[in-house]
Amino acid sequence: MASSHDNNDDPFSTTNHRTHTSPDTIFYTIHPDPPTTPSQLHTLNLQILTTLTPFTTTYTWHHTPFTLTPTETHLHGHLRYGDNLDDEWFVVFLLFHVSRLFRNLSIRVWDSDGEFLLIEAAFHLPKWVNPETAGNRVFIRGGEVCIVPKKRVPGEVKLEDALRVLIEFPDECRASDGVQSVIKRRVDEFPEKAKRNVHRARVLVPISVAKVLRQEPCMISLAVEGFYDRDIDSMKHAAKMEKFLTKGREEELVLVLANMSRAMYAQLMQQKFQAPKCYPMPPVPPKTDQSTYLEAELGMKIACGFEMMYQQKKREEEEGKGSTWEAFRDSLETSGYFQGLLPGSNEYKRLMENAKEYYKKSAVHREASEMLSAPVKRIDEILALPLSMDDFKVQEVPSSDDNSWLYGGEEELNSVLTERQREMEQYEEKKKRKQKGKEKVNEGDSSIPNENDVDLGDIAKSMKAFMDKVSTYEGAEVPEDSDLKDVDFDMDRFMKELGAATMNPAQDVDSDDVEGGSSSDMDFDESEDDSDMEEEPEEHGDMKQKDFMHAYSDVLNDELKSTTLKKSFVRANDNAPNKNEALSGARDEEMEDDFTPVDVDVNLVKSLLDSFSSQQGLPGPASNLLGLMGKQLPLDDVAKPKHNAKPKDS
């Protein structure tokens, strides 16, 4: 929410401040169905936290705990999970648990990488879902993953539109069963996995550290963070141990049980660290027991972490600096507040002092100071309590948990990798099945035993058989295995439209024009009636038809002499239909009038193959005609048609 200092004209305005969050951060927002008042939001916040208390009370967070903050319309929060990825998925479990109990909530969750729920279920997502289209689309509602469909809100999605669609179309928003099962498998590991994530270890620590761990056991996360993220400046504080080792080497160590996450324990154990000279470490084995030395070494790292964390946060609070100050200063540099001045110049220093003064007075600084000084003040309060050494000596400390998991884990890792491999194989298999289905649709009849073994003679025979089929207005008969669908054809309507299109032009044409401009050389004597035609002798009719066909053929050949059409035909005496002479149409001039019989079958197959090749794998007349005959050519033949041999029985 904007503060009272928000002002676009103010270079120190908090609107220019961009929160720089850690890359290992998870964000979440909870949106109740409208209408909701601020009072109802505060009540909801309390109800949710109360519901989650049984799960979070004993859990040790790696960095920061799970929190919720009310705004005017929703609840929100964020949490650093650091190297402990289980923290992130534990938050997801908590949010799913909340969504099951409060059915009128729409919950968003994402991290620095984006919609990590979709990343987890990447093999089960629809194709249109990607990082660019997933913004404001992924929610948790009613204990299930929901994705706002593209058909309801195309393009960029506004949050209010997404929330409306979630309420109005819940069934359409529910993600697929594949997505649900993947996320459910990760979530169902909790809360049992959260319990397994806790590691208890016996440690020897100064009494000051023991006091803090007894009163605020969760502060161990701050100590481990201070130790793990140490730098040269913080190491100087560890060398003195002014706060937690006031007596120096005379300080007595006490045995306590520290609860931490496995990730914290690994961070402490896997780093070598030399104890400060002022720290009272026991003698190195074999002068002392091995387990005692390990407990003291682990306690030393925790104590140094507390010292470094305390001193750093105290200094930041005193100087009015911290992560928010760094972000605020960066925003000033980006906005051009320093006017390109060199750092260290007098004018630069003056502007910097003004910025610091403004920051100290701003609400941002007050909130940051309270957050940074909270552990400092709490530690001061705890150390002021009257606790003696006897309070820790009389108690019995349980044994440490088995830490074999630290040196093993190979089996668990292999299990995770195997599961991922299985998902990938299933995804690839699914893709192959879809691809095969598409190929079957594109190729037509999939029952051909070997589609690359095509008998060209069969094509010629099939064409002959196809031409001999009975043909009516409903179409030609086709092979029974061609798997054709019936066509709904209205014959009466077709004849009416055909008559309307041809009636008037036929009546307007003069009979003389028909005689003079006929597209054929056939003239019929319309004066003859049907009875005369029926009485004509059959032999006489056959003779007239033969005479007509010869005359028609002579005229047609005369017309085609001036064209190159006859050169494209393959003659019966050619050795192969794809000889260079046949393909190029080159003939000697002395053979120009040679009417060697045309090999009909070879020319038919050659024409079909040439037509099929010109389609380049796309639908076309050749593939359609072959499909009607129940034949199919392989796509490989598009580039190289196999018509270099005559069909059998040609």
Disulfide bonds with the S-S distance in Angstrom:
none
